[in-house]
């Protein structure tokens, strides 16, 4: 898929499924916060995860929302989020834009 194209559709409840290039994931919007529950890049190392972050960061800046990753089970992702300015722990990492 094209990493410059954002695709999404309803998933379950308030969650929405998104696709950016080779990345797929699930998120919801709650209390002025984009909450990413899951994200997976089927072709790691191609920069598409960075594109996902770019899409969410632009939305956060525009809407004055915060960005959060929930229930992080991947230690590499947890470490990467910390280097990108997210704060918290494996249950919730958040970056404030509001």
KAWO-V388975 format. One record per backbone hydrogen bond with DSSP energy under -0.5 kcal/mol. CO is the residue of the C=O (numbers start at 1). NH is the residue of the N-H. If there is no record, write none. Layout:
co = <CO CO>
nh = <NH NH>
//
This chain:
co = <1 2 2 5 5 7 9 12 15 16 17 18 19 20 22 23 24 25 26 26 27 28 28 32 33 33 34 34 35 35 36 38 40 40 41 43 47 48 49 50 51 52 53 54 55 56 57 58 59 60 60 66 67 68 69 71 73 74 75 76 77 78 79 80 81 82 87 89 90 91 92 93 94 95>
nh = <3 5 21 7 21 19 17 15 11 27 9 25 7 23 42 20 40 18 37 38 16 30 35 66 30 35 36 68 28 37 70 26 24 42 44 46 51 52 53 54 55 56 57 58 59 60 61 62 63 64 65 34 95 36 93 73 75 78 79 80 81 82 83 84 86 85 94 92 72 71 89 69 87 67>
//
